[in-house]
Amino acid sequence: MIRKISVGSDYKTAMHYIVGQKVMQDQFIIHNIENAGDGFKVWIENSAKEVMAWKFFNYTMPVSIEYNIEF
């Protein structure tokens, strides 16, 4: 399970998206980040618990992935 995706060639200045993070003026939270086969999809959830696709990054974009590791 992906916990965080960082998009950009320089990690320090990349855009970071984390599951559970509030986005779009705190109206939504990031619900899930998934490997979609041809890239990565970021799904968001509103206050009514409706989940929708928000962003897509294809494999030509430089990304760093952080996985959710539970011990």
C-alpha positions as a Markdown table, in Angstrom:
| # | Residue | x | y | z |
|---|---|---|---|---|
| 1 | Met | 0.0 | 0.0 | 0.0 |
| 2 | Ile | 1.4 | 3.4 | -1.0 |
| 3 | Arg | 1.4 | 6.0 | 1.8 |
| 4 | Lys | 3.1 | 8.9 | 0.1 |
| 5 | Ile | 4.0 | 9.9 | -3.5 |
| 6 | Ser | 6.4 | 12.8 | -4.3 |
| 7 | Val | 6.2 | 14.1 | -7.8 |
| 8 | Gly | 9.2 | 16.1 | -9.3 |
| 9 | Ser | 12.8 | 15.6 | -10.2 |
| 10 | Asp | 14.1 | 17.2 | -7.0 |
| 11 | Tyr | 12.7 | 15.6 | -3.9 |
| 12 | Lys | 13.2 | 18.7 | -1.8 |
| 13 | Thr | 11.0 | 20.8 | -4.1 |
| 14 | Ala | 8.7 | 18.0 | -5.3 |
| 15 | Met | 4.9 | 18.0 | -4.7 |
| 16 | His | 4.1 | 15.6 | -1.9 |
| 17 | Tyr | 0.8 | 13.8 | -1.5 |
| 18 | Ile | 0.1 | 11.7 | 1.6 |
| 19 | Val | -2.9 | 9.5 | 2.4 |
| 20 | Gly | -5.0 | 11.3 | 5.0 |
| 21 | Gln | -3.7 | 14.8 | 3.9 |
| 22 | Lys | -6.3 | 17.6 | 3.6 |
| 23 | Val | -6.4 | 19.2 | 0.1 |
| 24 | Met | -8.3 | 21.7 | -1.9 |
| 25 | Gln | -9.0 | 24.2 | 0.9 |
| 26 | Asp | -9.5 | 21.4 | 3.4 |
| 27 | Gln | -12.7 | 20.3 | 1.5 |
| 28 | Phe | -11.2 | 16.8 | 0.7 |
| 29 | Ile | -8.7 | 14.3 | 2.1 |
| 30 | Ile | -6.5 | 12.0 | 0.1 |
| 31 | His | -8.2 | 8.7 | 0.4 |
| 32 | Asn | -5.8 | 6.4 | -1.5 |
| 33 | Ile | -2.8 | 6.4 | -3.8 |
| 34 | Glu | -2.7 | 3.5 | -6.2 |
| 35 | Asn | -0.4 | 2.0 | -8.8 |
| 36 | Ala | -2.8 | 2.0 | -11.8 |
| 37 | Gly | -0.6 | 0.0 | -14.2 |
| 38 | Asp | 0.3 | 2.9 | -16.5 |
| 39 | Gly | 1.0 | 5.4 | -13.7 |
| 40 | Phe | -0.3 | 6.4 | -10.3 |
| 41 | Lys | -3.8 | 7.7 | -9.3 |
| 42 | Val | -4.6 | 9.8 | -6.3 |
| 43 | Trp | -8.1 | 9.4 | -5.0 |
| 44 | Ile | -9.8 | 12.0 | -2.7 |
| 45 | Glu | -12.8 | 11.8 | -0.4 |
| 46 | Asn | -15.3 | 14.5 | 0.5 |
| 47 | Ser | -17.2 | 15.0 | 3.7 |
| 48 | Ala | -20.1 | 12.8 | 2.4 |
| 49 | Lys | -17.6 | 9.9 | 2.1 |
| 50 | Glu | -17.7 | 10.0 | -1.8 |
| 51 | Val | -14.4 | 8.9 | -3.3 |
| 52 | Met | -13.3 | 10.2 | -6.7 |
| 53 | Ala | -10.2 | 10.3 | -8.8 |
| 54 | Trp | -8.3 | 13.5 | -8.4 |
| 55 | Lys | -4.8 | 13.2 | -10.0 |
| 56 | Phe | -3.0 | 10.9 | -12.4 |
| 57 | Phe | 0.8 | 10.8 | -12.8 |
| 58 | Asn | 2.1 | 8.6 | -15.7 |
| 59 | Tyr | 5.5 | 6.8 | -15.5 |
| 60 | Thr | 7.2 | 9.6 | -17.5 |
| 61 | Met | 6.9 | 11.8 | -14.4 |
| 62 | Pro | 9.7 | 11.5 | -11.9 |
| 63 | Val | 8.2 | 10.2 | -8.7 |
| 64 | Ser | 9.3 | 8.8 | -5.3 |
| 65 | Ile | 7.1 | 6.3 | -3.6 |
| 66 | Glu | 6.9 | 5.7 | 0.2 |
| 67 | Tyr | 5.0 | 2.5 | 1.2 |
| 68 | Asn | 3.0 | 2.0 | 4.3 |
| 69 | Ile | 5.1 | -0.5 | 6.4 |
| 70 | Glu | 3.5 | -2.0 | 9.4 |
| 71 | Phe | 5.6 | -4.2 | 11.8 |
